[in-house]
Amino acid sequence: MKKETRPPRDSRKLQHQQLGLHAGSRIPVVVLLCNGTRLQGVVLALDDYLLLLGKDMQDTRPVVVYKHAIAMITQASAGGEALPAPETDTSPDFVPIYMPRKRRRR
């Protein structure tokens, strides 16, 4: 039996790049969670699963937010400076669609 191989998920890479820009720029952000909660602060640090959100850079008690609970992240001030776009490849990688083979009848 042939094992199914799946292409790597680029959405995680894109999410990590975008959150890295927020963490590097130190611009205040608004984080909307899936349950409707709205958090506001500065992204202090992040890893594969968590986001550390503080009121300012010297916050001694930051909030830990699971990434899977985040619905949307936007800048706190609309009139502020824009973040640079993450660097992406000029040509997208096309992934072949996985189509299961039908069983041959004998």
C-alpha positions as CSV (number, residue, x, y, z in Angstrom):
1,M,0.0,0.0,0.0
2,K,1.4,3.4,-1.0
3,K,1.7,5.9,1.8
4,E,0.0,9.3,1.2
5,T,2.4,12.2,1.2
6,R,1.1,15.7,2.0
7,P,2.8,18.9,1.0
8,P,4.1,21.2,3.7
9,R,1.6,23.7,5.0
10,D,2.8,27.2,4.0
11,S,0.1,28.9,6.1
12,R,2.0,28.3,9.3
13,K,5.1,29.8,7.7
14,L,3.1,32.9,6.6
15,Q,1.6,33.3,10.0
16,H,5.0,33.0,11.7
17,Q,6.4,35.7,9.4
18,Q,3.5,38.1,10.0
19,L,3.6,37.6,13.8
20,G,7.4,38.1,13.6
21,L,6.9,41.4,12.0
22,H,4.5,42.5,14.8
23,A,7.0,41.3,17.4
24,G,10.0,43.1,15.7
25,S,8.2,46.4,15.1
26,R,6.8,46.7,18.6
27,I,3.7,48.4,17.3
28,P,0.6,47.9,19.5
29,V,-1.9,45.4,18.1
30,V,-5.4,44.3,18.7
31,V,-5.9,40.5,19.0
32,L,-9.4,39.2,18.5
33,L,-10.0,35.7,19.8
34,C,-12.4,33.1,18.5
35,N,-14.7,33.5,21.6
36,G,-15.1,37.2,20.9
37,T,-12.5,38.5,23.5
38,R,-10.5,41.5,22.4
39,L,-6.9,41.9,23.7
40,Q,-4.7,44.9,23.1
41,G,-1.0,45.2,23.6
42,V,2.5,44.6,22.1
43,V,3.7,41.2,20.9
44,L,6.6,40.5,23.2
45,A,7.5,36.9,22.0
46,L,6.1,34.0,20.1
47,D,6.8,30.4,19.4
48,D,5.1,27.6,17.4
49,Y,2.0,27.5,19.7
50,L,2.0,30.6,21.9
51,L,2.0,34.4,21.7
52,L,3.1,36.6,24.6
53,L,1.2,39.9,24.7
54,G,2.1,42.7,27.0
55,K,0.7,46.2,27.7
56,D,4.2,47.6,27.0
57,M,7.7,46.4,26.5
58,Q,8.4,46.4,30.3
59,D,5.3,44.5,31.3
60,T,6.0,42.1,34.1
61,R,2.8,40.1,33.7
62,P,2.2,39.5,30.0
63,V,-0.8,37.5,28.7
64,V,-0.2,34.1,27.1
65,V,-2.4,33.5,24.1
66,Y,-2.6,30.2,22.2
67,K,-2.3,30.7,18.5
68,H,-5.2,28.4,17.6
69,A,-7.5,30.7,19.7
70,I,-6.6,33.8,17.6
71,A,-9.2,34.8,15.0
72,M,-7.6,38.1,13.7
73,I,-4.7,40.4,14.5
74,T,-4.7,44.1,13.4
75,Q,-2.8,47.2,14.3
76,A,-4.2,49.2,17.2
77,S,-4.0,52.5,15.3
78,A,-5.2,52.7,11.8
79,G,-3.2,55.9,11.1
80,G,0.1,54.4,12.2
81,E,3.0,53.3,10.0
82,A,2.4,50.3,7.8
83,L,4.3,47.1,8.4
84,P,6.5,45.9,5.6
85,A,5.0,43.0,3.6
86,P,6.7,39.6,4.3
87,E,9.1,38.5,1.7
88,T,7.6,35.8,-0.5
89,D,8.8,34.0,-3.5
90,T,7.9,35.6,-6.9
91,S,6.5,32.4,-8.3
92,P,4.1,30.3,-6.1
93,D,4.7,26.6,-5.7
94,F,1.8,24.7,-7.2
95,V,0.9,21.6,-5.3
96,P,-0.7,18.6,-7.2
97,I,-4.1,17.7,-6.0
98,Y,-4.3,14.4,-4.2
99,M,-6.8,12.2,-5.9
100,P,-7.3,8.7,-4.5
101,R,-7.2,5.9,-7.0
102,K,-10.3,3.8,-7.5
103,R,-10.1,0.2,-6.8
104,R,-9.9,-2.0,-9.8
105,R,-12.5,-4.7,-10.0
106,R,-11.4,-8.2,-10.9
